[in-house]
């Protein structure tokens, strides 16, 4: 019997009259567990207990805290706001009903109480509450599932871009540390733009974060460059350099083809495509492949231009020794307004020490 009682819904009857409590208990106890409170404060304490009611029958006219105030306090507390409250009243004024619904009641039952009416009204509100709870649980589950899938999707995107970028670097006889360094450099440059005029929307809509994540794919087009040019230990001939320059177009085309397989109006690869195609453009218009100048060069390309050149300067190659940080910094600053966006060079100067730290963290193996 006790187990059966635990499964039954609990109704809290709040009334300052013991006779009214006894009457309602006699009507309800065959179908519900019945608890009682003789004033508003006791009702609130009962609702906040470890065994809260599923529904509250609340008298309006009580000494001390009346029913309206009691209901308002219940609805203001996140722990009790979802418990349905039905007012019990001998008053039938429209103003009382209006006020009752305003403070959060779901129904009114007028005295004298008819047993069939009170049972029907309670059953209806408990069914509605059950439906709301099921929907809320389902909604919470769906939100968690959506959040989980978004996290998984973002992780897959990140892994895909780093893996493909590493593949390109492997073909180039370089380690994957180059892509991790350039990604770190761009993250540092981006951080300085957070409060700069004109960039706020890119941070709000996630574009800047996606630019940083796209960095590993900037040289993906090098997989299409012949070995005798890509791996040549000496200086390239003018003809060979023209072929090398096509890695920007090859990268764009490869990413564009991948994008065509994504059923979305806004591909997460859009900045990777942009960066692969434009990171060798120069601020003064003398870069390649399009000869874009100034702000016509997408921000992703302008950011990578600084990151890529800095990393090339400080890295040892078979055809050149590594340059130290101070020397590399001096060259970047000297090419402000010619090779690089002047505003981004200012940003670089502000975080140049972080560039040096990132380079040490992701140093290439000898």
N, C-alpha and C positions, 0 to 999 in steps of 0.2 A: 504493500500500500504506500509505503514511504517513497519507493522508486516511482510509483505512479504519480504521486504528488509532485515530485521533482520535475516531471515532464510537463505538468500543467502550467499554464500561464498564471502570472501573479498580478492581481489587481490590488492597488493601494487605495483604500477609501479614506478620504480626508474630510472630517466633519467634527465640529465641536459638540455635537449632540450624540451621546452614547446610543440613544434609541435609534437614530438614523443609521448609525454604524451597524447595529444589530440587525436592522431591517435589510440593509443591503447585503450583509454577510449571509443572511438566511436565503436570499435570492440567488447569490452567486456561488456559494461554497460547493455546490454539487458539480460545478464546471471549472472552477478556478481556485487557486490558492488565494486567500484573502488576507491582506494585512491592513492595519488601521493606524491612523494618526489623528490626533485631536486638534492640531494647529498647523500652521504653515511651516514653521521652523522644523517641527518633527517630521513633516512630510519631506522636506528637502534633505534632512539627514538620512531618512530611510531610502530616498532615491539615490543617494550617494554611497550607500552601504555596499558591502560585498554581495548582497542579494537584492539588487534593485528590482522594482516592479516593472512589468511589461506595459502597464497602463495605469493611469491615475484618475480616479473619480474625485473631483475637487469641489467642495462647497465654496460659494462665493462669499457669503457673509459669515465671517469668523472674527473673534476678538484678536487684537494685535495685528498680525499680518493677514490681510484679507486674501481671497482667492486670486484676484487679479495680480496682486503683487507677488504672491507665491508662484504663480504660473510664469510671470515675467522673469523671476530669478531662476527658475528651472530651465527656461529656454535660453537664458544668457550663459549657462554653464555647458561647455562642450560635452561633459560627462552625462548630462541629463536632458539635453535639448531634443533628443529624438524620442523621448518617452511620450506617447500620446496623452493628452489631458482632455478629459471631458468635464465640463462644468455641470454641477448640480445646483439648481436654483428654483426658487419660488417666484422670482421676478421675471417678467416677460417683456420688459421694456426693450425696444430696439437698440437703444444706446448701450445697454448692458451687453447685448450680443455683439455689437460692433466692437466694443472695447475688449471683450473676451477673445474674439478672433484676432484682434490686433496684437494681443500679448501671446498668442500662439496656441490657443485651444483649437481642437479639431471638431468639437461638437458640444451641444447643450442638451441636457435632459431636465425637463421641468417636473417639479413636484406638484401633486402627489405622483410618486413613481409607480409606473406599471411594470411588473416583472418581465413581461415579454419584450417590452420596448427596451428596457435597460440591457437585457441579454443580447438583443439584436444589435443595438448600437455598439456595445463592447465588442461583439464578435466581428462586426464590420471593420472597426478601427484596428483590431488586432490583425485581421487579414491584410488590411492595407499596409500596416507596419511590416508584416512579414514580407510582403511584396517589395516594399522599399528596401528592406534589409538585403533581400536577395539581389536586387538590382545594384545596391551599393557594393555588395561583396563582389558581384560580377564585374562592376566597373573598376573596382580596386584591382582585381585580378588582371583585367585587361590592361590597365595602366602599367602594372608591373611587367606584363608580358611585352607590351609595346616598348617600354624602357629597356627591357632585356634585349629585345631584337635590335633596337637602335644601337645599343652598346656593342652587340655582336657584329652588326653591320659596319660600324665605325672601325672596330678592331680589324675586321677583314679588309676594309679599305686601306688601313694603315699598313697592314702586313703585306698586302698586294703591292702597294707602291714601293715599300722598302725592298721587297724581294726582287721586283723587276728592276729597280734602280741598281741593286747590288749585282744583278746579272750583267747589266751594261758595264759596270765598273770592272767586273771580272774579265770581260773581253778586252778591256783596256789595260790589263795587267796592273790594275790598281786595286786597293782593298776597298771594302764597303765603308771604310771610315771616312772617305771623302764625302759620301752622301750624308753621313751622320753629322759631319762637321758643317757642311753647307746648310743642312736643316737647322742646326743649332744657331748658326750665324743669322739666318733669316728670322728665327724666333726672337733673337735679341734685337734686331733692327725693328721688327714689328712691335715689340714691347715699348719702344720709344715713341711710337706713333699713336699709342692708345689715347692720349689726351690731346693730340694734335688736331688742328682744324681740318675737316674734310675727310677724316678717316673713321669717325665714330660709327657710321652706319655699317662699315665693313666688319667692325668688331661685334656689333649687335646681331647681325645676320649670320655670323659664323664664317664669313668670307676670309677673314684674316687667318683664322685657325686652319682653314682648308688650304690656303696658300702655303703655310708652313708645312703641313702634311704632304703637300704635293712636291716639295723640293727634291725628294729622291729620284723623281722621274725626269729631271731637267736634261739629262744627257742620254735618255733612253734611245735616241736616234743613232747613237754610235754603234749599236749592234749591226747597223746596215752599212758601215764603212769597211772597205776591204782591209784585211790584215796588213798588207804591205804599206798601207798609209797610216792606219790607226796605230800600228805598233812600230812604226819607223823610228829608229833611235836618233836620227838627225833632223835637221830642218827640212820642212816640206818644200817642194818646188811650188811655184805659183799654180800649176795645174793640179797638183796633189792637194793644195790648200783649198782650191775650189771644190774639190770632191769632199774634203773634210767639212767644209761649211754646210754641206747638204744634210749633216746630221740634225740640224734644226728642223728642216722640212720633213725629214724622215721620222723624227720624233713626233712632230705634230700629226702627220698622217697616220702613224701607228695608233696614237691615242684617240684620234678622231674615229678610226675604224672601231676601236673598242667602245667608244661612246655610242656608236650607232646600234650597238647590241643592248644598250641600257634603255629600258622603256621609261624614260623620265624626261621632263622638259628641262630640268636643270641637272646635268650630270656632275657627279662629284669629281670628275676628271677635267672639268673645264679649265681650272687653273693650272693643272699639270700640262695640258695642251698648250695653253698660253705661254707658260714658262719655258717649255721645251723649244717653242718657236721663236721667242723674243729675247732670250737671255744674252744674246750676242749683239743686240741692238745697242747703239750708243746715243747718249743724250744729244750730241751735236748732229746726228743723222748720218754718220759715216759707218755705222755698223751693218750687220747683215742678219737675215736674208732680205728684209724689206727696205732698209734704209730709213726706218722710222726715227723721228726726232722728238725730244721733249716728252710732254705728257701723252703724246700719241702712243708711246711705248707703255704697255700695260704695267701696272704696279708690280705684278709678280715677276715680270722680266727685269724691271729696274732693280728690284731687291736681289734677285739672283745674280745680276751682273756684278754687284759688289761682292757678294758672298763667293762667287765662283772665281773671280780674279784674285781676291785675297788668298783663297785657298791654293790657287795655282802658284802664287808668289812664294808662299811659305813652304811649299811641298817640293821635295827633291824628285827630280825626274832623271831618266837616263841621259837626257840631253842638257840638264842644267842642275846646279846645286840649289838647295833651299835657301830662301831669304829669311832674315830674322823679322820679328814682328814690327819693330820700329821702321825698318826699311819698307816693308809692305804697307804699313800705315801711311808713310810719307808719299808713296806712289798713289795710293787711293785718293788722298786729300789733294794731291797736285792735279788730279784729273777730274776734279769737281767741275761740272759745267761743260766738260768735253766728252769724256767717256760716261760719267755718272751723273745722276740726278743730284743737284746741289743739296737739296733738303735731306736726301738719304745719306749723303756724305756727312752732313752735320749729325745725323742720327748715328752713323758709324763711329764718328769721333767720340760721341758720348758713351758708347759701349765697347770701344775698341779693346779695353782690357778683358772684357768677357770673351771677345773673339780669341784672344791669346789663351785664355783658360780652356775654352772649348777645344782648341787645337791640341793642347796638352792632354786633354781627356781622351781624345780620339786619335792619338798619334799613330802613324803608320808603322807597322813592323819593319824592321830593317831586313 
